C-alpha cells in the first residue's frame, strides 16, 4: 500500500516571510539560522524560501516555520495542489453556497 505524498504549501511571499522574521509573534526579530533551528528545518530551506529559489515545502515544514514565527499557517503559506503544485483557490463558506 503506497502512502499519499504530503500536502505541499507555497510561500505566499518571500517579502512577507522577511517581514514576519523582523517581528515574530513575540515581537522579537529572528535570523534565518534561528528560525531554521526553532522550526527544525534546514537553514538552506529557510534561505531558499527567503530568496524565492524555493517556493514549496511539505505541510509539516510549513507548520513548523509558522509556529516558530508565531503566526497561523495561512498567513504565510498557500495550499498547493498535489499533482501540479499549482495554487488552489481557497473557498470560504459564502462562496460555496
N, C-alpha and C positions, 0 to 999 in steps of 0.2 A: 504494500500500500504506500503510495507516494504522498508526501506531505505537501500541502499548498505552499507556494512561495510566500514570503512575508509581505504584508501590505507595505507599499512604498509611499513615502511622503516627499514632496518637493518643497524646498525652502522658498517661501513667498518672495523674499527679497534679501539679497546679501547685505544691503544697506540697513534693513530692519534688524538683521542679526547683529550688526555692528552697533546699532543704536541700543539694542537691548543689553549688549555687553557693557556699554558705558554706564548703564544704570539698571541693575538687576532688581528683582523683587525685594531685595533687602536694602536697595538704594545705593549699593556699592558697585564699583566697576569690577570687571573680571577680564583677565587677559585670555587669549586663546588657549594657552597652556593650562591655565587654571580651570577654564571651562571644560576642556577635554578631561582633565583629571577628575573634576567633580562629576562629570557625566559618565565617566568610564569608557570614553571613546578615544580613538587615536587622535593625537594632535593634528596630524595631517588631514583628517576628516574635517575638523573644525576650520582649519586654514583653507581647505578647498571650498567649503561652503561659504566662507567669508569672501573669497576671491571670485566665486562664481564658476570655478573649474569643476565643481561637483554640485549637482542640484538635488539629487535624490539620496535618501537614506531609508533603511528599514524602520518600521514603526517604533521598535524598541529603542533605537538610537535617537530618533526624533523626540520621543517622550523623555529620554534621559537628558537630552540637551535642554528642552524646555523646562523640565523640573529643576535643573541646575540654575537656569535663568530666573526661575520663579514666575513663569507665565504659563498660560494654557497652551496646549498643543497647537490649536488652530490660529493662535496669534502669529506664529512664525512659519508653520508648515501647512501645506495643502495636500489632501489625499490625492494620490495618483492612481490611475488605472493600472492594473497588474500587467496586462499584455503589452500595451504600447507605451506605458509610462507617460500618458498624456494627462492633462488636467481633467478632473471630473468635477463638473459643476455641483455645488452643494445646494440642495433644495431645502428651503425652510418649510414649515407646515403650511404657510399661506400659499406658497407656490404649488404645493402638492394637491390642494383642494380645488 
